[in-house]
Amino acid sequence: MKTVYPCGTFAELLQVPLATFDKEFELTPMATESWSPSADGLTWTFKLRSGLVWSDGELLTTTDYVLALQRAAT
């Protein structure tokens, strides 16, 4: 969830994005170690970095990212 407008969203403050763009606009991993597309290109699989936790020490999971993306889409 990126914007060209000079404001930030709460999502950017609360969690590390899966990936971001560096100064040369190259896609760079953040919360992921790697990602890969399915053979038909319709499904992407992201492998999360180990050791990601919430501020209370709870482990950050793929479900947390799925729910965040679903919420953003609705």
C-alpha positions, 0 to 999 in steps of 0.5 A: 500500500503505497501512495504518491500523496504526501501522507502516510496511512496507519498500515505503514505505521503498524507493520513492515510491508512485504516489500518496498522500492529502493532509491532506484525503484528496484523491488526490495524485500522487507518482511519477506525473504523471497517470493515467487509466482505460480506457473500461471502467474495468478498466485504469488507465494511470499516467504516471511523472514523469521523473528518478526513479532508484534510489539507485545512479542507475539509472532507475526504470521502470514495470516496477519498479512492476509487480513491486512490486505483483505481489509485494505481491499474492502 
